[in-house]
Amino acid sequence: MRQDPYTSLTMLRAAMVEERRALVQRILKAPKVTLEHAELICYLQWAIEAVDGARRDEIKE
């Protein structure tokens, strides 16, 4: 049975939020790192992944 796109998107977002929480917790274990630092690192990581994904898609075409 297929899931509707809204349910799939909701599940994907929930997984991304959980992944972000886990990453933030790992980053915060480093000395002198604030929550703002951890969130910025997460956003930078996602931006890099998005660019890499776009490049891969571009290469496939």
C-alpha positions, 0 to 999 in steps of 0.5 A: 500500500502506497503512502500519500505524498503528504504523509511521506513528506511529514515522515521525512521532516520528522526524520530530519528533525530527529537527525538534527537533534542527534547531530546538535547533541554530538556537537554540544559535547565539544568544549566551548560550543554553544547551541548557536554554534551547533545549529550553525554547523548543522545548517552549513552541513545541510547546505553542503549536502544540498549543493552536492545533491544538486551537482549529482543531479546535474551530472546525471542529466 
